Amino acid sequence: MEKKEIEEFFCSILKNEEDVSAGVAAIRTLFNVLKDYKSETVQELDSNLQSAIEVMRNTEYPVTAVVSGCELFRRFITLAKLDTKTFDECKQIMLERGLLFLEKLEEARGKIVKLAGQFIIDGSRVLTHSRSRVVLHTLKEAAKIGKRFEVYVTKSAPDNSGEHMCEDLRADNIPCTLILDSAVGYVMEQMDFVMVGAEGVVESGGIVNKVGSYTMALCARELKKPFYVLTESFKFARLYPLSQQDLPDDFKYTASMRSRDLCKEHPLVDYTPPAYITLLFTDLGILTPSAVSDELIKLYL
């Protein structure tokens, strides 16, 4: 596939399938590149996959999950290089492993929904930020089995994705209130817990997520409210930021933003340290932040 075709394939998934995240779309794109690849050497294939990742990193979509998901996918499929003698055998095994990886992705969200749903009880008031697909599915499933609760959603500037989240919840008759990002401190004392998604989970157990998540976590910690994170394990990234400035620029800004003066641009994500996170609900189970590094080692072994 040519670079233009890769970009079009990746972007078309995100435009046409609203329920698919950028990370899953990137992994599906890499699998398509692998399937259509015509050359005869593993080295060229590796180079081609890396080139495809660079193309997706330079689109206008969030790249945190793209980077972590693609790195894990490449690691998972390229173990086949050690077990085969011919390229055809190697490619066949890579395709089989790629399909297995995609199947695991399909199952991940359901596992998280099942685990996190147990923490939503009748009468709960839940605060969430932006529009996380896995949080949305968890709330919908809890409502389906008859649980009664109320959701408060931040407007989530600059793209106001919280408005979309509210529309989705109301479509399922889930009571929800849209609040200003600046009202998080005001409403926090009324909440029972905070439930957010993540674009990435770093080695320390902290998260990279829509800007404003760190502010919400600070308020939750001060008022002793649990701060829960719902995320798939393919978003676990080999990254260890110590501050907001340690996050790579391509995580914080889109390609078009990076071509301008970044001092005048607003970051799209921020980093929430592990000290402010109560639990992470993942397809690997319910984890404390300190357990993330152990799970990350297992994923890459």
PATI-275809 format. One line per field, with one value per residue (C-alpha): residue in one letter; x negated, y negated, z negated. Coordinates in Angstrom, 1 decimal, padded with zeros to 4 digits. Layout:
BEGIN
rest (A/...)
xx (X/...)
yy (Y/...)
zz (Z/...)
//
This chain:
BEGIN
rest (M/E/K/K/E/I/E/E/F/F/C/S/I/L/K/N/E/E/D/V/S/A/G/V/A/A/I/R/T/L/F/N/V/L/K/D/Y/K/S/E/T/V/Q/E/L/D/S/N/L/Q/S/A/I/E/V/M/R/N/T/E/Y/P/V/T/A/V/V/S/G/C/E/L/F/R/R/F/I/T/L/A/K/L/D/T/K/T/F/D/E/C/K/Q/I/M/L/E/R/G/L/L/F/L/E/K/L/E/E/A/R/G/K/I/V/K/L/A/G/Q/F/I/I/D/G/S/R/V/L/T/H/S/R/S/R/V/V/L/H/T/L/K/E/A/A/K/I/G/K/R/F/E/V/Y/V/T/K/S/A/P/D/N/S/G/E/H/M/C/E/D/L/R/A/D/N/I/P/C/T/L/I/L/D/S/A/V/G/Y/V/M/E/Q/M/D/F/V/M/V/G/A/E/G/V/V/E/S/G/G/I/V/N/K/V/G/S/Y/T/M/A/L/C/A/R/E/L/K/K/P/F/Y/V/L/T/E/S/F/K/F/A/R/L/Y/P/L/S/Q/Q/D/L/P/D/D/F/K/Y/T/A/S/M/R/S/R/D/L/C/K/E/H/P/L/V/D/Y/T/P/P/A/Y/I/T/L/L/F/T/D/L/G/I/L/T/P/S/A/V/S/D/E/L/I/K/L/Y/L)
xx (000.0/-001.2/-001.4/001.7/003.7/002.6/003.8/007.1/007.7/007.0/009.1/012.0/012.3/012.5/015.0/017.3/017.2/017.9/017.4/013.8/010.9/007.8/005.7/008.0/008.2/004.4/004.0/006.5/004.6/001.3/003.0/004.2/000.7/-000.6/002.0/001.4/-002.4/-004.1/-007.8/-010.1/-012.0/-011.1/-013.4/-011.4/-008.2/-009.3/-010.3/-006.9/-005.0/-007.2/-006.5/-002.7/-002.9/-004.7/-001.9/000.8/-001.2/-001.0/002.8/005.2/006.2/004.9/001.7/001.2/003.1/001.8/-001.8/-001.2/001.2/-001.0/-004.1/-002.4/-000.9/-004.3/-005.8/-003.1/-003.2/-007.0/-007.8/-007.1/-010.4/-012.2/-010.2/-010.3/-012.8/-011.0/-009.3/-006.0/-005.8/-006.7/-004.1/-001.4/-002.1/-002.2/001.3/002.6/001.2/002.6/006.1/005.7/004.6/007.7/010.0/008.5/009.2/012.9/013.3/011.4/014.2/016.8/014.4/013.9/017.6/018.3/015.7/016.5/020.3/020.1/019.0/022.0/024.8/028.3/028.3/024.8/023.7/020.9/018.6/017.0/014.9/015.1/016.5/014.8/016.4/015.7/017.2/020.2/020.7/020.3/022.9/025.3/024.9/025.5/028.7/029.8/029.8/032.0/029.4/030.5/027.8/027.0/024.1/022.4/020.4/017.9/018.3/014.6/013.1/011.8/013.9/016.9/017.0/018.9/022.0/021.9/021.5/024.6/026.6/025.6/026.6/029.9/030.7/030.6/032.7/029.8/030.1/027.2/026.1/023.6/021.3/018.5/015.0/014.4/017.3/015.5/014.5/018.0/019.8/017.2/018.5/021.8/020.2/019.7/016.8/015.1/015.0/012.9/011.2/007.6/005.8/002.7/001.4/-002.3/-004.8/-004.2/-000.5/000.4/002.6/002.5/006.0/008.1/006.8/008.7/008.3/005.5/007.5/010.4/008.1/006.7/010.2/011.2/008.1/008.7/012.3/011.5/013.5/012.4/010.9/011.5/009.9/011.3/008.9/007.8/004.4/003.2/003.0/000.2/-002.8/-006.5/-006.8/-007.7/-006.8/-007.6/-005.7/-003.4/-006.5/-007.8/-004.9/-006.1/-004.7/-003.0/-000.9/000.2/000.7/001.9/-000.3/001.1/000.7/-003.0/-003.7/-002.7/-004.1/-003.4/-003.6/-000.3/001.4/003.5/002.5/005.1/004.1/002.5/000.7/002.4/-000.2/000.6/000.9/004.3/005.7/007.7/008.1/007.7/010.3/008.7/009.2/006.3/008.4/008.7/005.3/003.8/001.5/-001.6/-000.7/-000.8/-004.6/-004.4/-001.6/-003.6/-006.6/-004.4/-002.9/-006.3/-008.0)
yy (000.0/-003.5/-006.2/-007.9/-004.7/-004.0/-007.4/-007.1/-003.6/-004.7/-007.9/-006.1/-003.7/-006.6/-008.5/-005.6/-003.6/-005.9/-003.2/-002.5/-004.3/-005.6/-002.8/000.0/-001.7/-001.9/001.8/002.7/000.6/002.3/005.7/004.6/003.4/006.8/008.7/006.7/006.7/008.2/008.2/011.1/010.1/009.6/006.6/004.8/005.8/004.3/001.1/001.0/001.4/-001.4/-003.6/-003.0/-003.9/-007.2/-008.0/-007.5/-009.5/-012.5/-012.6/-014.9/-012.1/-011.4/-009.4/-008.1/-004.9/-004.6/-004.5/-002.0/000.2/000.5/001.2/004.0/005.4/005.4/007.1/009.7/010.7/010.4/013.2/015.4/014.4/016.6/019.7/020.1/020.7/019.2/015.8/017.3/019.4/016.3/014.1/016.7/017.0/013.2/013.0/015.7/013.9/010.6/012.1/013.4/010.0/008.4/010.9/010.1/006.4/007.2/008.9/006.3/003.8/006.3/007.6/004.0/003.2/006.3/005.4/001.7/002.2/003.8/000.5/-001.4/-001.0/-002.4/-006.1/-006.7/-010.1/-009.6/-012.3/-011.6/-013.7/-014.0/-011.0/-007.6/-004.8/-002.2/-004.4/-005.0/-001.2/-000.6/-003.2/-001.8/001.8/000.7/-001.1/002.0/004.2/001.7/-000.3/-003.8/-006.5/-010.0/-011.1/-014.5/-015.1/-017.9/-019.8/-019.0/-021.9/-022.4/-020.0/-019.9/-016.1/-016.0/-017.3/-014.2/-012.0/-013.6/-012.9/-009.3/-008.8/-010.6/-008.4/-005.5/-007.4/-007.8/-011.0/-013.2/-016.8/-018.7/-020.9/-023.4/-022.2/-024.9/-023.6/-020.3/-021.6/-022.9/-019.6/-017.2/-017.2/-015.8/-012.9/-009.4/-008.7/-009.7/-007.4/-008.3/-006.5/-006.9/-007.4/-005.8/-004.2/-004.8/-002.6/-004.3/-003.6/-007.2/-008.0/-010.2/-011.5/-014.4/-017.7/-018.4/-014.9/-015.9/-018.8/-016.4/-013.9/-016.7/-017.7/-014.1/-013.4/-016.6/-015.7/-012.0/-010.7/-007.5/-008.1/-005.1/-004.6/-002.3/-001.3/001.5/003.1/002.2/-001.4/-000.5/-002.5/-002.2/-005.7/-007.2/-010.9/-012.8/-015.9/-017.4/-018.6/-015.1/-014.0/-013.9/-016.8/-014.4/-013.1/-016.6/-018.2/-017.2/-017.4/-020.7/-022.2/-021.2/-023.2/-026.4/-028.1/-025.5/-028.2/-029.6/-026.2/-024.4/-020.8/-018.1/-015.7/-015.9/-013.5/-012.3/-010.8/-007.4/-008.9/-010.4/-007.1/-004.7/-001.7/-000.8/001.5/003.3/006.5/007.9/007.4/004.6/003.1/000.7/-001.8/-000.1/003.1/001.6/001.9/005.7/006.2/004.1/006.4/009.4/007.9/007.3/010.6)
zz (000.0/000.8/-001.9/-000.5/-000.5/-004.1/-005.3/-003.4/-004.8/-008.4/-008.1/-006.5/-009.4/-011.9/-009.7/-009.0/-012.2/-015.2/-017.8/-016.7/-018.5/-016.7/-018.3/-016.9/-013.5/-013.4/-014.2/-011.6/-009.1/-009.9/-009.5/-006.0/-005.1/-006.2/-004.2/-001.0/-001.3/001.8/001.1/000.1/-003.0/-006.6/-006.8/-004.1/-005.8/-009.1/-007.2/-005.5/-008.8/-010.4/-007.5/-007.8/-011.5/-010.7/-008.2/-010.9/-013.4/-011.0/-010.6/-012.5/-014.9/-018.5/-018.3/-021.9/-021.3/-017.7/-019.0/-021.8/-019.9/-016.8/-018.8/-020.7/-017.4/-015.7/-018.7/-018.8/-015.1/-014.5/-017.1/-014.1/-012.6/-015.1/-014.3/-010.5/-007.7/-004.7/-004.2/-003.1/-006.2/-008.3/-006.7/-007.1/-010.8/-011.1/-009.5/-011.9/-014.9/-013.6/-013.4/-016.9/-018.1/-016.4/-018.0/-021.5/-020.8/-020.0/-023.3/-025.4/-025.8/-026.9/-029.7/-031.0/-030.9/-033.0/-035.6/-035.9/-035.9/-039.3/-040.8/-039.6/-042.2/-042.5/-043.4/-042.2/-040.8/-038.3/-036.8/-033.5/-031.1/-027.3/-025.4/-026.2/-024.3/-027.0/-029.7/-027.5/-027.0/-030.7/-031.6/-029.0/-030.2/-033.8/-032.7/-030.8/-033.8/-035.7/-037.7/-038.5/-038.5/-037.2/-035.1/-035.0/-031.8/-031.3/-028.0/-027.3/-025.3/-022.7/-020.6/-023.1/-022.9/-026.1/-024.3/-022.1/-025.2/-026.7/-023.5/-023.5/-027.2/-026.7/-023.7/-026.2/-028.8/-031.2/-033.2/-032.5/-033.1/-030.9/-032.9/-032.1/-032.4/-035.0/-037.1/-038.0/-041.5/-042.1/-041.4/-042.8/-046.3/-045.0/-043.1/-044.3/-041.9/-038.7/-035.7/-032.7/-029.7/-028.6/-025.4/-026.9/-030.1/-030.9/-032.8/-036.1/-036.0/-035.2/-032.2/-029.1/-028.4/-027.1/-028.6/-031.8/-033.2/-035.5/-036.9/-037.5/-039.3/-041.5/-042.6/-043.2/-045.3/-047.4/-048.1/-048.6/-045.7/-043.8/-040.4/-038.1/-034.7/-032.1/-029.3/-027.0/-027.5/-024.0/-025.2/-027.7/-026.4/-027.1/-028.3/-031.6/-031.9/-035.1/-034.2/-031.5/-029.6/-029.3/-027.0/-023.3/-021.2/-018.8/-021.7/-022.7/-019.3/-015.9/-012.8/-011.7/-015.1/-015.2/-012.1/-014.1/-017.2/-020.0/-022.7/-021.3/-020.9/-023.6/-024.2/-023.5/-026.3/-029.7/-032.0/-035.3/-037.7/-039.3/-042.8/-041.7/-040.3/-042.4/-040.1/-036.4/-034.8/-032.0/-029.9/-032.0/-035.2/-037.8/-038.5/-040.9/-039.2/-040.6/-038.9/-035.4/-035.0/-035.7/-033.2/-030.6/-031.0/-030.5/-027.3/-025.8/-026.8)
//
